[in-house]
Amino acid sequence: MSKSCEGLIKEVAKCVARSECIRAGGKSAKQCVREAPPECDNLRHQLVQCKTGQVNMRNRIRGNKGY
């Protein structure tokens, strides 16, 4: 895993852990991330963009914008 997305991964994990999906329901964290709680939706989108940037050749040459 590249270090450029590491901070975003931690932020998404914290956000999902604080979400109502984890606290109220008996769902796993993986299910809650897929459902994208509204408060974590922006962070999740940024993480997807960061991961996409890692495989995009143009971004790999210039460097991923990251977190």
ZINORFEN-V253461 format. One record per residue. N is the residue number from 1. RES is the residue in three letters. PSI is psi in whole degrees, -180 to 180 (none if undefined). D_FIRST is the distance of its C-alpha to the first C-alpha in Angstrom with 1 decimal. Layout:
((N:RES:PSI:D_FIRST) (N:RES:PSI:D_FIRST))
//
This chain:
((1:MET:134:0.0) (2:SER:149:3.7) (3:LYS:-19:6.4) (4:SER:-27:8.6) (5:CYS:0:8.0) (6:GLU:-43:7.8) (7:GLY:-39:11.6) (8:LEU:-38:12.2) (9:ILE:-43:10.6) (10:LYS:-41:12.9) (11:GLU:-41:15.7) (12:VAL:-42:15.7) (13:ALA:-42:15.8) (14:LYS:-43:18.7) (15:CYS:-44:20.5) (16:VAL:-37:20.4) (17:ALA:-32:21.6) (18:ARG:-11:24.5) (19:SER:161:25.4) (20:GLU:-27:28.6) (21:CYS:-44:27.0) (22:ILE:-46:25.7) (23:ARG:-43:28.9) (24:ALA:-44:31.5) (25:GLY:165:30.4) (26:GLY:37:29.4) (27:LYS:155:26.3) (28:SER:165:22.8) (29:ALA:-36:19.9) (30:LYS:-42:18.5) (31:GLN:-39:21.9) (32:CYS:-35:22.2) (33:VAL:-40:19.0) (34:ARG:-35:20.4) (35:GLU:-16:23.7) (36:ALA:83:22.2) (37:PRO:142:24.6) (38:PRO:-36:26.3) (39:GLU:-18:25.3) (40:CYS:-1:21.5) (41:ASP:-41:21.9) (42:ASN:-44:21.2) (43:LEU:-41:18.0) (44:ARG:-41:16.8) (45:HIS:-42:17.9) (46:GLN:-38:16.1) (47:LEU:-42:12.8) (48:VAL:-41:13.7) (49:GLN:-38:14.7) (50:CYS:-46:11.6) (51:LYS:-38:9.6) (52:THR:-38:12.7) (53:GLY:-25:12.7) (54:GLN:-29:9.6) (55:VAL:-9:11.7) (56:ASN:120:15.0) (57:MET:-37:16.4) (58:ARG:-43:18.5) (59:ASN:-31:15.7) (60:ARG:-33:13.7) (61:ILE:-47:17.0) (62:ARG:-22:17.8) (63:GLY:138:14.5) (64:ASN:140:12.8) (65:LYS:-38:15.0) (66:GLY:-157:12.5) (67:TYR:none:13.9))
//
